Amino acid sequence: MVNLPQIPKIGETIVVERISPQKEFVIIFEYIVTAVQFNASRESVDAADAQVNAFLNHCWEGTSNFKVTNFLEQ
C-alpha cells in the first residue's frame, strides 16, 4: 500500500523508494499504471480514493546517497 499525492492516470509512471533497515542502500521501484478504479462510496475515513493497478517496469538498487550501482530488473 502506497499513499500517492494524486491519483495517477493509466500509462503514468510511479516511482517508489525504499531504504533498507540498515540504511545502507536504497531500492527504487518504477511502476507503470495499468488500471485505476475510483471508490464510489466512502464508508470509512481511512478508505482510499482509488485503487491503482500497476506492473513493475524497472527496479534499481543504489547506495544511501542514491547513486545507482546495480541494475536489478530488465
KAVEN-V52686 format. One record per pair of residues at least 12 apart in sequence whose ideal C-beta (glycine too) atoms are under 6 Angstrom apart, sorted by the first residue. I is the first residue (numbers start at 1). J is the second residue. Records with the same first field share a line. If there is no record, write none. Layout:
# KAVEN-V52686
I: J ; J
This chain:
# KAVEN-V52686
2: 16
7: 50
8: 33
10: 33
12: 33
13: 30 ; 32
14: 31
15: 30
16: 29
23: 64
25: 61 ; 63
26: 62
27: 61
28: 60
29: 59
30: 57 ; 58
31: 54 ; 56
32: 54 ; 55 ; 57
33: 52 ; 54
34: 53 ; 54 ; 55
35: 53
36: 50 ; 52
37: 51
38: 50
58: 73
59: 72 ; 73
